[in-house]
Amino acid sequence: MAAFEYLALDPAGRQQKGVLEADSARQVRQLLRERQLAPLEVKPTRVREPVSSGVFHFARGLSARDLALLTRQLATLVQAGLPIEEAVRAAAAQASAPRVQSMLLAVRARVLEGHSLAASLKEFPAAFPELYRATVAAGEHAGHLGPVLEQLADYTEQRQQSRQKVQLALLYPLILMVTSLLIVGFLLGYVVPDVVKVFIDSGQTLPLLTRVLIATSDLVKHWGWLLLLLIVAAVLGLRQALRDDGVRLRWHRFLLHVPLVGRLIRATDCARFVSTLAILTRSGVPLVEALSIAAEVIANRVIRAHVVVVAQKVREGGSLTRALEASGQFPPMMLHMIASGERSGELDQMLARTARNQEGDLAAQVALLVGLFEPFMLVFMGAVVLVIVLAILLPILSLNQLVG
């Protein structure tokens, strides 16, 4: 059976969209008529766009929450003894979005054709990344797909929770920074000019700080829009330049040397790398293949290049600990724990423990960054207000001295 997308009219004349499984489009139309629906269009679910476009039909993929929910459903159904195709069909029936339902039915159709689940998921790389597919393939090969899917669901949910913690931790500092900049811009553009107008009309020689404040205020008031456009153009230009691999590599190398930011990037990528490596090795993926896949989840190109070299050394028979140590990109505690796992023959368990430690270290790094940023912004705002007050008070004191 194949999956078909349909567009039909209900008895009230409203259009209805959905997906049905049938042997042919003719059977789908018959099923629609039995449901009191008038079919307008019936077509097979598209797995890929035409080759010339190079874009997948489900290019948007799945959110981390949807992927975790889907994986949890499949794990529960498979462990309950349902065949793969029935588990996928049940998950499709529970999907609320027609796009996700169509995708799952297309996956089920390929499973019914004799393909493995991992090979069927490969048709949708945007929704099911290589890490996901490799883990499923390892579970199918070892004959324990249910527990592997359970581990995969735990991993996906953990990654989503970690991402949300980082985003929520950085939300308040971001709001504080934007609010501070807006307040400073408002003071310089609208408040300061009216206040210092009295001193300008008096004709006296103004202090240097006041003249600088007036010049800055005029710049913001008359050319603020141009400065904003230049900032936007610079951001867009940087994004365009980062499409070049050489420029991106140099930019990522620069970020690693920025105080605090470099430490946060390194902690984030180390936690992501070891978490991915842990789920892959526990699922039975060979270490060399797991290293190659884990390298792809690292965002910083410099660290990723070092991990690629690590995978090559391990492929040649080298020790994982020595290869990671030679890269110089990973913390000593992580290396010691991995070395202990290699010596005891329990590398997968030690990698899982290392992943938990790295997640904790990442949370501490984010907390430190946020903790330093808040007082910095308060000091910045206090300094700006102090400069504005001094620039206004100095001419007043000068006038008092002249009057005296």
N, C-alpha and C positions, 0 to 999 in steps of 0.2 A: 504494500500500500504506500501511496505517496501523499504528501501534504499539498493542499490547494488553498490559495487565498481567494476569497470571494467578496463581491459587492452585490448587495441585494436590497430590495424594498420590502418593508413589512406592511401589514394591512393598512396602517395609518399613513403610508407614503414616506416614511422616514428611511434613510439609507442605513444599512447595517453592514459592518465589516467583520471579518473573522477568518478562521482557518478550520478546514475540515480534512480528515483523512479519508481517502477513497481510492479505488482502483483506477478511476478515470474522471475527467471533468464532467462527463455525462452523468456519472453516478452522483457527483456533488450536486449538480442541478436537481436531480431527482430528490436527494435528501433535503435540499432547500425547499422544494415545493411541498414536501411532506410536512415541513415546519411552517407552512403558510407564508413563505418568503418567495418573492419574485426575483430570480437571479438576473443581475445586470452584467456581471463580469466574473469569470472563473478562470484562474490561471495557476500553474504550478508555482509553489514557493521557490523563489530564486535563492540559490546558494551563493552564486557569485554574480557580479556585474559582468558585462562583456569584457573580454580580455583587454581591449584597447583602452578601457577606462582605468583599469588597474585599481579600482576601488571596490571593496566588499560591500554587499548590500547591507550588512549589519556593521558598518564601519564604526558606529558609535559605541559598540561593545556593551558591556554590562557594568553597572556600578558595583563597587566592592560589596555593598550591602546585599544587592540582588544576587551577586555571584555566591556570597556566603550562604544565603537562604536556599538557593538552588542546590548547592553542594550538600547542605544539611538534609534537604529532602531526599536527594538521591542516595545519600549514605543510609538514611533510615529505611528507605524502601528496599535497597539492595540487601542490607543486613536482615530484613524481614523475609528474605527468600524470593523476592520477585525477580524475574529475568530482567536483563538490562533494558530491553525494548519496552517492557511494561512499566518499569520505573521511570523511564524518560517520558512515556506517555502520560503517566500520572502527574509528573512534575509539570508537564505542559498544560494539563487540565487545570492545575492550580495557579498557573501564571496569569496575572491580571493584565499585562500589556500584550496586545496582539503581536507585536514585533517579537517579543520573547517567546510567545507560544509558537509562532511560525518557525523560529529558529530551532526550538526543541523538536518540533515535529519533523523538520528536515533532518536533524541529527538521528531521530528514530528511524526515518526512512533509510538512511545509509546503514544503520545497524541491521535492519531487516535484510538489506542487500548482502550482508555477510562481513561488513567492515567491523573493526573493533571500535569501542567507544572512543578511545584516544584518536584514532584515525578519523572518525566522524566529527569529533570536535575540531579537528584541524581545519575544517572548512570555514570556521569562524575564528580566525586568529585574533581579531580585535576583542571578541568577547571572552575567549579562553586563551590566555597567553601561553607561551612555551612552557613556563614553570608548571602551570596547571595540567597541560597535556602530558608532559613527561611524567608527572606524578601519577596520573591516571594510568598511563601505559605501564608504569612499574607495578602498580597494584593489579592490573589485569594479568601481567606476565607472572607475578608471584601467586596469583589465585586468591588474594585477599583484598579485593576491591573495596568492600564495605568499610573495613577499618581505615584504609588509606583515604577514602573520601571523608571519613570522620575527621582524620588528622588535617586534611586539606581545608575542611570547613572551619576547624579551630584556627588554623593559620590565617585564613582569609579574614575571619572576624577579628583576630588579634591585630592584624595589619590595619584594618579599618579603625579599630579603637585607638591604636597608637597615632594614626594620622589625625583623628579627631582631637586627641589630647594636645598635639602640637598646634593644630589650628586654633583651638580654643585658648591655649596659652599665649599665642601671638596676637589674638584678636584685640585684647585690651590695649597693649602697647601701640598697635597700629591705629586704633581709634584715638588714643591719646596724642600720638604724633600728628595725625591729620587735623585734629581739633586745635592743637597748638599752632600749627602753621596757618590755619584759617584765622585764628585770633590775631596773630602777629600781622598777617596781611590786612585785616580789617583795621587794626590800629594805625598801621603805616599809611594805608590808603585813604582813610576817612576821618579818623580822630586827630592824628598829629597835625595835618595841614591846618585845621581850624584853630588849634591851640597856638601854634607858632606864628599864625598870621599876625597876631598882635605885635610880636617882637619884630617881624619883618617891616611892619608899617612904622615902627618907632624910629627906624633909621640907624640904630646903634649897631656897633660891630658885635656880631654874635660869637659866642665861644665855638671852638672847633667841633666839639661834640654835637652842638646844636646844628651847625651847618651840615655835618655829615648826616644827621638824622633827617634834615629837610631834604637833602639830595636823595637819600634812600626812599623817603616818602614820595617824592616826585617820580622817582623811577618806578615804584610800585603802582602809583596811581595812573601814570600815563603809558607805561610800557609793560605793565603786569601781564596783559594778555599776550604780548609778544614773548615774554619769558616763559609763560605757560606753554605756548606753542613750541618754543625751542626745547623745553623739557620733554614734551610728548614726542617731538621729532627725534630727539636723542634716544629715547626709549625704543621707538620703532626702528631707528637705524641700528641700535645695538642688537635687537632681535633679528633683524635681517642679516647683520654681520655674523651672528652666532650660527647661522645655517652653514657657514663654511667650517669644515672640520678643524682646520688649522687654527682659526680664530677662536673657536669654541674650546679647543685644548688649551690655548694660552689663557683664555678667560677663566677656565676651571682651575688652572694652576695658580693664577693670581688669587682666586677666592680662597684657596687653601692656606694662603699666607696672610689673609686678613685676620687681625686679632678677633677672638671670640667667634666670628663667623666661620673661620676655617675649622675651628674645633667642633662647631655644631655640624658642619657638613661632613666632617670625617666621622663623627659619632653616628650620624644618621645613616651613612652608607655602610659603615661597619655593622651596625645593627641589622640593616636590611640584608646584607650579604650573608651573615652568619645565620639569620633566621631562615632564609631561603635554602641555604646549604643543609640546615638541620632537617627541614621537612623533606627535602629530596633524599638524603641519605637514610632517614628513617623509613621512607617509602620503598627503599630498595634500588634507587637509581645509582649506577656506578659513580664513584667519586669523581673521576675525570669528567664525565658528562655533567655531573651536578655542579662542578666548578665552572664549566662553560656556561651553563644556564644561569647560575648565580651571578656571574659577571655581568649579564645583561640587565639585571635589576639595579645595578649601581648607577646612580645619576652622574656622578663626577667622572669625566672621561680619563683623568689622570689615574685615579684609583682603579678604574675599570681596566686600563691598559696594564697595570701591575698585576691584577688578578688573572688576566689572560696569560701573562708570563708564568704565573704560579701554576695555572692549569697545564701549561706546556711542560714545566719541570716535573709535575706529578705524573704526567703521561710518560715521561722518560724514565720514571722509576724513583724520583726523588721523594723526600719526606714532605708532607703537607706543612708541618710546623716550620721546617727550615725554609721552605719556599715562601711562606707568608712572612717569616722574619726577614728574609732577604729583601722583600719588597719595601719594608720600612713604613708601611701604611697602616699597620694594625697595632693596637695597644698591647703592652707586655702581658697583662692579665689574661687577655684572650688567647695569646700564644701559649701561655703556660697551661691553660685548661685544655686546649687542643692537643698539646704535647702529652698531657696526662691521658687523654682519651686514646691517642695512638698507641701509647705504651701498654695500656690495659686492654686494648682490643674493643673498647666501648666508645668508639668515636661518635656514633650517632647520638648516644645519650649525652655525652659531654658537649657536643655541639648544641643540643637543645638547652642544656644548662647555661652554656655560654651566651646563647641567644637571649635568655631571660636576663642575664647580667648586663648585656649590651643595651637591652631595652631600658633597664633601670638607669644605666649610665646616660643614655640619651635623654630620659626624663629629667635627670639632674642637670644636664647641660642646658636644656631649655629653661628650667626653673632659674638657673643662674643668669642666663641671658635676659630673661624677663625681669628678674630681680634687679639687675644693673640698669636696665633700660628705663624703668619707671622713675628712679631718683634722677637719672640723667635728664629726662624730659622736664622734671620739676625744676631742676637747677637751670636748665636752658630757659624755661619760661620766666623764672625769677630774674635771670641775668638780662633778658630782653626788657622786662618791665623796669628793672633798675636803670638801664641805659636810657629808656624813654623818659623816666621821671627825672633823671639827672639832666638830660638835655633840655627839659622844660624848666627845671628849677634854676639852672645856672644863669640864664638871662634875667630871671626874676631877681636873683641876688644882685646881679650887676645893676639893674634898675634901682634897687633899694640903695645901693652904694652911691649912685649918681644923685639921687634925691637927697641923701644924707649930706 
